[in-house]
Amino acid sequence: MNLELLQLIRNVLLRCAVVCFGFSVIMSLATVALWDFWTGLTAQWFHTSADGLGTPILYFFAAVKFYGIFVLLSPGLALHWTIKSLDKKA
């Protein structure tokens, strides 16, 4: 792999991580702001109680955070450090 390809992959991963965290902030703000509306609506659509919706939503945000950190951000930072060390050697 050449340096330009590594830089491209790094840029894509880091930009995807930024977009992922941006969407998660927007979704969490919308969830907090519209909690009463959404719990009533989902309880009616999916025939569940409004009390039991907190745990799946918490699991969803934990999965988004896990994906953003370990699938996007960690490889992006590793590539960033690799590219910086290759630049210092050259």
N, C-alpha and C positions, 0 to 999 in steps of 0.2 A: 504494500500500500504506500502510495506516495503521500507527501505532506498535505497537498491540496485536498485529497479525498478525506483525510483525517479531519481537516479543518471544516469541510463541508458537513461531515457526520456530526462533529461537535456542535456546530452552529444549529443544525436541525434539532438535536437533542435538547440543547439549552433553550431554544425558542419554544419548543414543545412543552418544556417544563414551565416556562413562564406563562404560556397560554393555559396549561392545566391548572396552575395555582390561581391564575386570574379567574377562570371559570369556577373554581371551587369557592373562592371568596364571594363571587356573585351569587352562586347557588346557596351558600350558607346564609348570606344576608337575606335573600328571598325567602328561604325557609324560616328564618327567625321572624321576619316581618309578616309573613302570611301564614303562620303556623295554624291559627284557628280555622282559617278558610280551607287550607289543604287537608288538615286532619278530618274535617267534616266531609269534604269531597271524596277523599280516598276511602274513608269508612263506608260511605254510601256506595261507591263503585265496586270495591273489593269485598264488601260485607265483613269488615273487620272492626274491632273496637278502636276508638281513637286513642285509648291508653297504650295499646301495643305497637304504635307506630314509631315511638322514639328509638327503640333498639335497632330496627332495620335502617333507619336514617343515620344513626350513629355508625353502624357497620358500613354503610355506603360511603360516608365521608372518610372513615378510616381506610377503606380500600382505595379511594381516590388519592389520599395522602401517601399511602404505601406505593402506589403506582408512580406518582409524581417524584417521590424521593428515590426509590430504588430502581426504577426502570428508566427514568429520564434524567434525573439530576446527577446521580452517582456516576453513570457512564460518561455523561457530558463533562463533569469535572475531571474525571480520570483522563479523558482525552485532552482536555485543556492543559492539564499538568504535563502530559506526555508531549504535547506539541511545544510547550514552553521549554521543556528540557531538550528537545531536539533542536530548537532554535538556538539555545545557548551553546550546544556542541558545534553547530555549523558556523 
